[in-house]
Amino acid sequence: MKKRVFYTLILIPFLLFYAQPVGAAEKEEDGWMDEEIYFIMVDRFQNGDQSNDYNVDLSDPRAYHGGDIQGIIDKLDVIEDMGFTSIWLTPIMANEEKGYHGYWIEDFMEVDEHFGTMEDVKRLVREAHDRDMKVIFDFVVNHTGYKHPWLNDSTKQDWFHEESPIIGESQEQLENGWLAGLPDLNQEHPKVRQYLFNAAEFWITETGVDGFRLDTVKHVPKTFWEEFSDHVTSIDPDFFLLGEVWSENPNYIAEYESIGIDSFVDYPFYEAATTAFQTEGNSLKELYTVWERNKAFFEQPHLLGNFLDNHDNKRFTRLALLNEENPVNRWKMALTYMYGAPGIPIVYQGSEYAMDGGEDPDNRRMMNFKVGEEEVKQHIEQLSAIRKEFTALTEGDFERVVDEGAFAVFKRTHGNESVYIAVNNSEETKTATLNDVPEGSQLRGLIYDSIARSTDGAHKIALDRSTADLYVVEEDKGINWLVVIPVVGVMGSFIAFVIYVTRKNRAQT
């Protein structure tokens, strides 16, 4: 273990030195493939300004807990040091009572008083951009808070669909029903549509934010999203739209790509990855099936956002604990696959400390930066450095070269660069013989510091149970005699000295 940590510390600065920087201002659509997103629930992250602690009650999991914009600013260096290039924030708009999560909006063009001021938001974006980090705001257009003033405004009664619960999965029900009883906005109404366009323009022009994560996309008509996309890109041609279409059907999700939404949080990936990695012995087959479907249905499958937990589901640590597994081991293996697979890694706050949490609101606990468990955090730092170094891990193709149920090896290639992702989720050590490595090459394990050289034209790798590694294909330069000879000389001198002392002691006795 000490040896592994030692080489990890050496590897990270080396990779960071040679990594290609990703600047917030140079975004092209494909450029987002290089991003690594840290997802923040503002109220539950860091209390940086106690002067805005209105109605804070740490004993109530459904009340405000004091996190704010200043707290995020205070931790930007920590987020950057982990390797993240973007942050995504839950809605910062003014919410009604107990709307700590941001999704019960009361005013679409005001900052929630619990989070700070507009000047704080502008400063956050500036501070992030100064670090070459991008900022994504969560943006809600489907509904308002339960007690929105418009509900009592006689001139705005037609701004909402008629109150009704969502029954079934018909598109009409999804788009017109009141999700969780929240007043459902009528986006077909010209004034509603224009108001939401104006709100989007307000945040873009006022703050310089780089993108929106679009909430509850499937509950809003496609015609609206098409016009919305056109509107925001007319303001900022590089503006990024990350949609939430909560579905396990990639064909259904991909329908929204064709109307202008750039990317989506990948729920099929989430379902497959959490099922596979939450316990030892589970098959990895579905992971590749997800990729095959994404490749078939999406124009830009490399832009999809991969995640292992979020604020709407049980935390991944809880899934591991329910299976009586060590969460740290589970996290390290799952993250290695997520950072290696096609897509944009999205990490929910606290995952770096293997934070536990059950159903909402238990999955939204206040961040604890003093938990002491650093192993997952260090692993994220290492994976981020590796991902930045090898273009194959961001733009490369993806194929499965070994499939043995709970043990699999995947290969990513871009130009002359190839990286293998080896995952052993089985209950025993596994080996794989790879026959497609070019002659004169070796495989170097980037996480566990191993070398696999050619034997009879093939390369054999071995992985302990419940581990994963990334192997880069590189030129086999053989044994470095310039290093070996001095080491052998020192060892030989030491052995000769020991023999001399031993003989001398014997002679004296």
Secondary structure as the mmCIF struct_conf table of DSSP 4:
data_model
#
loop_
_struct_conf.conf_type_id
_struct_conf.id
_struct_conf.beg_label_comp_id
_struct_conf.beg_label_asym_id
_struct_conf.beg_label_seq_id
_struct_conf.end_label_comp_id
_struct_conf.end_label_asym_id
_struct_conf.end_label_seq_id
HELX_RH_AL_P HELX_RH_AL_P1 LYS A 2 TYR A 18
BEND BEND1 ALA A 19 ALA A 19
HELX_LH_PP_P HELX_LH_PP_P1 GLN A 20 PRO A 21
TURN_TY1_P TURN_TY1_P1 ALA A 24 ALA A 25
HELX_RH_3T_P HELX_RH_3T_P1 GLU A 29 ASP A 34
STRN STRN1 ILE A 37 ILE A 40
HELX_RH_3T_P HELX_RH_3T_P2 VAL A 42 ARG A 44
TURN_TY1_P TURN_TY1_P2 PHE A 45 PHE A 45
HELX_RH_3T_P HELX_RH_3T_P3 GLN A 50 ASN A 52
TURN_TY1_P TURN_TY1_P3 TYR A 54 ASN A 55
STRN STRN2 VAL A 56 VAL A 56
TURN_TY1_P TURN_TY1_P4 LEU A 58 SER A 59
TURN_TY1_P TURN_TY1_P5 PRO A 61 ARG A 62
BEND BEND2 ALA A 63 ALA A 63
STRN STRN3 TYR A 64 TYR A 64
HELX_RH_AL_P HELX_RH_AL_P2 ILE A 69 ASP A 74
TURN_TY1_P TURN_TY1_P6 LYS A 75 LYS A 75
HELX_RH_AL_P HELX_RH_AL_P3 LEU A 76 ASP A 81
TURN_TY1_P TURN_TY1_P7 MET A 82 GLY A 83
STRN STRN4 SER A 86 LEU A 89
STRN STRN5 MET A 93 ASN A 95
TURN_TY1_P TURN_TY1_P8 GLU A 97 LYS A 98
TURN_TY1_P TURN_TY1_P9 TYR A 100 HIS A 101
BEND BEND3 GLY A 102 GLY A 102
BEND BEND4 TRP A 104 TRP A 104
STRN STRN6 ILE A 105 VAL A 111
TURN_TY1_P TURN_TY1_P10 GLU A 113 PHE A 115
HELX_RH_AL_P HELX_RH_AL_P4 MET A 118 ASP A 130
TURN_TY1_P TURN_TY1_P11 ARG A 131 ASP A 132
STRN STRN7 LYS A 134 PHE A 139
BEND BEND5 ASN A 142 ASN A 142
STRN STRN8 HIS A 143 HIS A 143
TURN_TY1_P TURN_TY1_P12 TYR A 146 LYS A 147
HELX_RH_3T_P HELX_RH_3T_P4 PRO A 149 ASN A 152
HELX_RH_3T_P HELX_RH_3T_P5 SER A 154 TRP A 159
STRN STRN9 PHE A 160 PHE A 160
HELX_LH_PP_P HELX_LH_PP_P2 HIS A 161 GLU A 163
BEND BEND6 GLY A 168 GLU A 169
HELX_RH_AL_P HELX_RH_AL_P5 GLN A 171 ASN A 176
BEND BEND7 GLY A 177 GLY A 177
HELX_RH_3T_P HELX_RH_3T_P6 LEU A 179 GLY A 181
HELX_LH_PP_P HELX_LH_PP_P3 LEU A 182 PRO A 183
STRN STRN10 ASP A 184 LEU A 185
TURN_TY1_P TURN_TY1_P13 GLN A 187 GLU A 188
BEND BEND8 HIS A 189 HIS A 189
HELX_RH_AL_P HELX_RH_AL_P6 PRO A 190 THR A 207
STRN STRN11 GLY A 211 LEU A 214
TURN_TY1_P TURN_TY1_P14 ASP A 215 THR A 216
HELX_RH_3T_P HELX_RH_3T_P7 VAL A 217 HIS A 219
BEND BEND9 VAL A 220 VAL A 220
HELX_RH_AL_P HELX_RH_AL_P7 LYS A 222 ILE A 235
TURN_TY1_P TURN_TY1_P15 PRO A 237 ASP A 238
STRN STRN12 PHE A 240 GLY A 243
BEND BEND10 GLU A 248 GLU A 248
HELX_RH_AL_P HELX_RH_AL_P8 PRO A 250 ALA A 254
TURN_TY1_P TURN_TY1_P16 GLU A 255 TYR A 256
HELX_RH_3T_P HELX_RH_3T_P8 GLU A 257 ILE A 259
TURN_TY1_P TURN_TY1_P17 GLY A 260 GLY A 260
STRN STRN13 SER A 263 PHE A 264
STRN STRN14 VAL A 265 VAL A 265
HELX_RH_AL_P HELX_RH_AL_P9 TYR A 267 PHE A 277
TURN_TY1_P TURN_TY1_P18 GLN A 278 GLN A 278
BEND BEND11 THR A 279 THR A 279
TURN_TY1_P TURN_TY1_P19 GLU A 280 GLY A 281
HELX_RH_AL_P HELX_RH_AL_P10 LYS A 285 PHE A 297
BEND BEND12 GLU A 299 GLU A 299
HELX_RH_3T_P HELX_RH_3T_P9 PRO A 301 LEU A 303
BEND BEND13 LEU A 304 LEU A 304
STRN STRN15 GLY A 305 PHE A 307
BEND BEND14 LEU A 308 LEU A 308
TURN_TY1_P TURN_TY1_P20 HIS A 311 ASP A 312
BEND BEND15 ASN A 313 ASN A 313
HELX_RH_AL_P HELX_RH_AL_P11 PHE A 316 LEU A 322
TURN_TY1_P TURN_TY1_P21 ASN A 323 GLU A 324
HELX_RH_AL_P HELX_RH_AL_P12 PRO A 327 GLY A 340
BEND BEND16 ALA A 341 GLY A 343
STRN STRN16 ILE A 344 TYR A 348
TURN_TY1_P TURN_TY1_P22 GLN A 349 GLY A 350
HELX_RH_3T_P HELX_RH_3T_P10 SER A 351 TYR A 353
TURN_TY1_P TURN_TY1_P23 ALA A 354 ALA A 354
BEND BEND17 GLU A 359 GLU A 359
TURN_TY1_P TURN_TY1_P24 ASP A 360 PRO A 361
HELX_RH_3T_P HELX_RH_3T_P11 ASP A 362 ARG A 364
HELX_LH_PP_P HELX_LH_PP_P4 ARG A 365 MET A 367
TURN_TY1_P TURN_TY1_P25 PHE A 369 LYS A 370
HELX_RH_AL_P HELX_RH_AL_P13 GLU A 375 GLU A 389
TURN_TY1_P TURN_TY1_P26 THR A 391 THR A 391
HELX_RH_AL_P HELX_RH_AL_P14 ALA A 392 GLU A 395
STRN STRN17 GLU A 399 ASP A 403
BEND BEND18 GLY A 405 ALA A 406
STRN STRN18 PHE A 407 HIS A 414
TURN_TY1_P TURN_TY1_P27 GLY A 415 ASN A 416
STRN STRN19 GLU A 417 ASN A 424
BEND BEND19 SER A 426 GLU A 428
STRN STRN20 LYS A 430 LEU A 434
BEND BEND20 VAL A 437 VAL A 437
HELX_LH_PP_P HELX_LH_PP_P5 PRO A 438 PRO A 438
TURN_TY1_P TURN_TY1_P28 GLU A 439 GLY A 440
STRN STRN21 SER A 441 GLY A 445
TURN_TY1_P TURN_TY1_P29 LEU A 446 TYR A 448
STRN STRN22 ILE A 451 ALA A 452
STRN STRN23 SER A 454 THR A 455
TURN_TY1_P TURN_TY1_P30 ASP A 456 GLY A 457
STRN STRN24 ALA A 458 LEU A 463
TURN_TY1_P TURN_TY1_P31 ARG A 465 SER A 466
STRN STRN25 THR A 467 GLU A 475
HELX_RH_AL_P HELX_RH_AL_P15 TRP A 481 GLN A 508
#
